[in-house]
């Protein structure tokens, strides 16, 4: 699209607001995000969004599902085009994304694309599952005397590989949070073994903060078995670190013997 200067007088002016919906529990969305939904003319929403959030929209708001679960064909290019097209057709487009859009959420990519076509843009943060899922499992990412920092790492980079940051993080005492890593559990376990962290406490949290939340607890060498024994799959957050002991002290005492689990 070129020559859009004559659209600058449109009222309302075409606008994109990238909104974080939070980690799953619909009550964890922010008030500012709710205000954006109430003002939206079009909402493009992702797969992990609780449909209850769409009830905040006006009755005539167009709601378009653009999820990217396996087998679904909503490419990022198609989403970018929809953002611009709908903004110029109707005004205010809200891009509703799970967690926080600036944490492995491509929120900045969509904002930069929209700016390139003259749209006003705004960002509203959301509570990230990297923090909330652990908290709902009673796992503090930092606590005095145990962990003084935490890393949030992607388990799957653009090329499909596991981030090399994991090995660096394991050299520290920091809590490690891995997102999008369920297909890399065996590889993660091998890395932990290779650097002597095979007995590091770990937790896998599926559907964190929702009524369907499930948690498996064990040690790093048993990551794959923890997932299998507890029937855990995506969407899930993986926590590695001594703070996992707060999730279930009874089970932790048996970590060196078996991969445990609690539902």
Secondary structure, DSSP 8 states (H G I E B T S, - for coil): ----GGGGG-SS--EEEEEE-BSS-GGGS-HHHHHHHHH-SEEEE-TT--GGGGGGS-TT-EEEE----TT----HHHHHHHHHHHHHHHSEEEEEESB-TTSSS-HHHHHHHHHTTT-EEEEE----HHHHHHHHTT--S-BTTTBS-EEEEESS-TTS---THHHHHTTSS-EEEEES-GGGHHHHHHHHHHTT-TT-EEEEEESTTSTT-EEEEEEGGGHHHHHHHTT--SSEEEEESGGGGGT-HHHHTTTTT----B-
